[in-house]
Amino acid sequence: MRTIDGYRCLKRIRDLTTPKYAFDENKDLDEQKKIIGEKFIELLGFEKIKENDCPKRVEIESTVQKDGYKQIRFVFESEREHFVPAYLLIPDNIPEGKKLPVAIVLQGHSSGFHLSINEPKNEEEAAYAKDRAAIAVQAVDNGFIALAIEQRGMGENKPEKDRFCWRDSTLALMLGRTIIAERVWDISKAIDCLYDFPQCDTDKILVTGGSGGGTATYYAACYDKRIKLAVPVCAFCSYKASIMEPMHCFCNYIPNAYLYFEMQDLAALIAPTEMIVVTGALDDIFPLHGVEDGYETVKKIYKKAGCEDKCELIVTPKGHYWCVDIIWEAITKRAKKMGWF
């Protein structure tokens, strides 16, 4: 009997496809940036989101003194009828007139951004948050002001009983948007809010996160040049080896993307922004071979841009895991090199 395999046809088409705007080191970089950038904006649906834009509105809900920092909870309206909860952690004893760099930290698929500020709701969350998820507190410990925001379809922004962020992801697709563009839009609007807090140095903005937070980090760096250091963790990988192989959450998919670009080609929109790509040697959903293959293109792009020293690949010995010490050592080393500390 003939073997039936519904995936085989699509895999063959994928393997025969070369993205139309794949980076070419023999072509002009600025022209490639323009073409890729326009397609990026179109496919992710940013224009549809922009149609629902609204004036900045920030509502502070609480201020709590913690051990070594002040924690401010506020909500901002990123587009009409969408409100984003956020926590700003400001270290104590900042000298008068001094500003600190800001780390925008993004949870991946988890129970919510309350883990970022190390406020677990049960014992299971506490075990998870301690080493892997309390990234806002980690940022403060490393000299940053931290801004944690709840991503669309996660935590407080997740529809009740929804699995991951499937309802929001699929509804966005039906409306000519993508949830990843909505998340990036919220990050950009969160940066707007930082100007309301005088302690924040808005010329020194880091964005980082793991897994889904790393994906949002990478695309945000493509979109908003106010981000000066991007550190996607366990998220960067060629589409061919990752998003188009093992099953991922719907929020990772961009309609028609592979017809035009690979994930690594989008680095043309990031350079010369400083970037540290962190991956796990044992990551089974963002496999190392796909990361390394993709990163070869990233290196060529940064070299073409005349800034090959501004990108770096770090491979941890673990899998799909936030390796606290390795990540923050790399961030602080890079931030010092940039003159932030």
N, C-alpha and C positions, 0 to 999 in steps of 0.2 A: 504493500500500500504506500501511496505517496505521503511523505511527511508534510504535515500542515504546520506552517510557521508564519503567523501574521506579521511578525517583526522583520522577517527576512527581506521583504520588498523594500520597506522604508530604509533598512540598514544599507542595502545596495545603493539606493538613491543618495543617501547621506554620503557614502564613501565615494560616489562619483561626482559629488558637488564640491566646487571650490567657491568660497564666498567671493562675491563680485568685487568687494572693496578690501580684500585681504591686503595687509601692509606690504608694500614693495619698496625696498630700500633704494631702488634705482629711480624712484619717482620723487617729486617735490613733497616734502613733509607737510608744508602748510596747505597745499592743495588737498592732500589726503585727509588732513584734519577737518577741512571744510566739508568734504564729501561725506566722510564717516559721521561727523557731528550732525549734519542735517538728517541723515538716515537714522541716527540714534534718537534724536528728538522725535522724529516721525513715528518710528516703530514702537517706542515706549509710551507714546501718547501724551507727551508733555503739553502739547497745544490744547488738548481737550481739558487737561487739568487747569491750565492757565485761564481758560474761559470761565472757570468758577473761582477765580482769585478773589481775595478780599483784603481790606486794610489790616495792618498789624494790630492785634488785640491781645494783650497779656494780662492775665488775672492771677495775682498771687494768692494762694490758698492757705499757706502755712509757712512758718519759719521756726525751725527747731534747732537748738544748740546740741551738737553731738561732741564726741571726744575728739577735739582737734579741728573741727570744721562746723560751719553753719549749713544746715540743709534747708533749702527753700523749695517748696513745691509750688509750681505754677502751671497754668493751662494756657495754651495759645491757640488761636483759630488760624489754621493753615490755609483753608479754603472755606467757602461758605458752607456752614453746617458741619464742618469737621474740626473737632477740638482735640488737641494733642496734650496729654499730661506729661509733665517734665519735672525732674529734680535737678537743682543746681547745688553743687557742693562746693562751698568756698572755704578754703583753709583759714584758720585763725591767724591773727597777728601779721596780716599783710601790711607792710610799712605804708604810711600815708603817701598817696600819689603813685604807688607802685601797682603795676598790673601783672597778672600771671597768665601763662599760656592756658588754653582751654582744651580739654580732651572730651570730645563728644563720643559717648560709648553706647554701643548698640547690642542688645541681646539678640541671640538667634532664636530658634524655636524653643521656647521655654514657657513657664507659667507667667512670665511677665518681667517688666523692668524693675519691680521691687527687689528682684534678686541683685540687680546692679548696685543698689544701695545697701545690700546686705540686711534686708528685712524679710527673711523667709517666713512663710506662713505655717510651716509644719516641719517635722523632723527630716523628712525626705528632702525638702527644699533646703534645709539648713546644711545637710551633708553636701548637697550639690553646690550651694552658693559659696561655701567657705573657700574652696580652692579654685573653682572654675568660673564663677559667675559674678562675684562682687567687684565688677570691673570699675565702677565709679569710685568706690573706696580705694581700690588699688591705684587709680589715677591720682587721687589726693595724696596718698602715701608717697607718690613719686613726684610731687611738687606741682601738680596741675590743679586748676579748677576743673571740676567734672560736670558735664551735662549729660544726664541720662534721659532719653525720651522713649516713649512706648511706640513701637512700630505698628503700622497698620496690620490688623488681623492677628495681633498678639496681645496677651495679657489683658489689660483693661480695654484694649481696642479689639478684642476678639469676640465675635458673636457667640452667644451662649450655645453650648453643645456643638459648636463647629469643631471639626477635626483640623488642627493646624489653622490655616487661614484660607481654606478652600472656598468658602462662600464669597468672601471679599475678593479673592483672586479671580474667580470665574466671572463675577458680576462686573468687575473692572474690565475684563476682556470683552464682555458683551457691549460695553459702552465706549470702546475705542481707546481704553487706557490699559495700563498694567499696574499691578500693585507695587512692583519695584519702583516704578516712576513716582507713584504716590509717596512711597517711603523716602525717596530721594528728595522730593518736593518738601516733605516735612522737615528733613534735615536742613535744607536750605532756609526754610522759614525759621527753624530753630536758631540758626546763625543770626538771622535778623534780630531775634529776641536778645541775643547776647549784648547788643549795643545798649540795652537798658540797664546793664549792670556794670558800673564803672571799674570794677576789679578785673574784668575780663579783657585780656589783650586780644582783640579781634584780628590782629595781624599774625597771630600765632595759634592757629587752630589745627588740632589733630582730630582725625576721626578713626575709630577702630571698633572692631567687634568680631565675634567668631561665628562661623557658619552663616546663617541668614543675616547676621549682623555684619559679617565680612563682605557678603555680597552687596549689601546696601552701601557699605564703605566704598567699595570699588566703583560702583556706579555714581555715587555722590561725588567722588573725585573727578569723574568724567564731566560732571554737570556744573559744579560750583568751584570756581578757581580761588575762592577765599579759603578753601581747605589747603593748608600748606604741607601737611604730612598725612598720608593715608596708610593705614596698616590693616589690610584685609587678612583675616586669620581663617584658615581651613575653608576657603571659599573660592579662591582663584584657581582655575583649571580650564583647559580647552573644553569647549562645549562638546566636541566630538568624544572626548574621553570621560566626561562626567554628566552633564545635563542630558546628553543624548544616549547615555548608557544606563546606569542604574536609575531606578525611579526616584524622583525628587518631588518635593512639594510643588504645587502649581505655581507658587510665587516666583519660581526660578525661570519661568518660560516667557519668552518674548516672541510674539507671532512673526514669522518670516525671518528671524534674525540670521539664521545660518546661511541664508541666500546672499547676505551682504557682508557679514563680518563674523569673526571668531572673537571670543572674549578677549584674547590677547591683542587683537587689532585695536580695541578700544583704548589701549594704553596711549595711542596717539593723541587722545583727548586729555590724558592725564599729564604727560610730560610737558613741562619740566617739574611738576609737583614731586616732592620727595615721596618715595613709596617703599615700604617694606612689605614684601609678600611672605607670609608665614604659612607653612603647611606641615602636615604630619607625615612622616615616612610610612606610617601604617594606615593612613586614612583610606577607607575603602569606598567612599563616595566621591572624593576628589583625589583620585589616584595619583601617586607621585609622578608616574611617567607623563601624564597629561599636564601636570603642573610644570614639570621641567621643559617639556616641549613648548608649551605656551610661553614660558618665561624666556626662552631663546628669542622669540619675537619681541618681547618687552625690552630686552637688552638692545636689540637692533634699533628699536624706536628711540630709546633714550640716547643711544650713540648718535643716531641721525640728528637728534635735537641738541647734541653737544653737551649732554649732561649725564653721561653713563654712570657717574659716581652717585647719582641721586636715586638709584633704584637698587634693591638688594633682595635676595631670596634667602630665607632661613628655613631649614628643614629640622623639625623637632623629632625626637626619637619615638614619639607616640603616634596615636591615630587621630581621630576627629576630636581634638582635645585642646582646651585653652591652657597652655603651659605658662603659668603665671611668671615665673622667674625669667624664662627665656624671652618672653614677649616684652616685658617691661625693661629688661636690661637693654634690649635692642632699641626700644623707643627712647629711653633716656640717653643712650649713647648718641643716637641720631639727633635728638633735640639739642644736646650740648654742642654737637658739631654745627648745628644751624644757628647757634648763638642764643638759644632760648633760655638757657640757665648758665 
